[in-house]
Amino acid sequence: MQTIYYQDELNDEFAGDHIQAKTIDGSYRYIRDGVFGKIAHVFWYRIIAIPLAKCYMKLHFHHRIEGREALKKAGKSGYYMYGNHTHPLCDALIPTMVNMPVDVSVIVHPNNVSMPVLGRITPYLGALPLPDDMDATKNFVRAVEQRIKENKCVMIYPEAHIWPYYTDIRPFKDTSFRYPVQAKVPVFCLTNTYQRRGKSKTPQIVTYIDGPFYPDETLSAKAQKEMLRNAVYETMKARAKNNTMELVHYVRKQDNEPV
């Protein structure tokens, strides 16, 4: 078993991709709904990504989804989904599989659109990179709002940083919960767990879907954000107890303690 030492649950990153992220400024195109953009989306998202994702997740991880019927409660509304961030590839694939046939846009680190080849494709798969300046922020917010108005799903990983195969839920801020509060739309969460599968060294990934959670409009916007964050966090913490296989052991490094 691998052991990883950490100091800061909010900011430590263990993805290990070492990608040089490009700057996401006002020139970055978030909305690609022209004729070419729509064709590229259908090709990469529907024809290529979904079949490959299904095959990989089923064959390698025997992936199973529990509670997907909860999504029907969203009706025809767009919605936000929050999840734990524990696998660089699976976290890109699972939201698509969970939400089919609803299209998913995923809020991502700029790394995801900075790769030499794949970085040109990920925007057509729904990647919405976090902005780096005010002009980009306006375009980013406009893109997120448009996807919700189109009755699609916007996926957010509030832990922000990848901790591979982590079996608990790290603390996260309520900042991103302002989006569903402002839009007055439902919130769901997914919790990926790693479960032992016989004598196999590869775990089974079981994804749990919970919700919907709604903002309480009788409260202030700040209180609504906090309420939604706490509801999602506590639900994910409870689901994380279903982890039965630990591949990576995380240990907090004390100040001045050598590793």
Buried (B, 14 or more C-beta within 10 A) or exposed (E): EEEBBBEEBEEBBBBEEEBEBBEBEEEBEBEEEEEEBEEBBEEBBBEBBBEEBBEBBEEEBBBBBBBBEBBEEBEEBBBBBBBBBBBBEBBBBBBBBBBBEBBBBBBBBBBBBBBEEEBEBBBBBBBBBBBBEEBBBEBBBEBBBBBBEEBBBBBBBBBBBBBBBBBBBBEBEBEBBBBBBBBEBBBBBBBBBBBEBEEEEEBBBBBBBBBBBBBEEEEEEEBBBBBBBEBBBEBBEEBBEBBBBBBBEBEEBEEEEEE
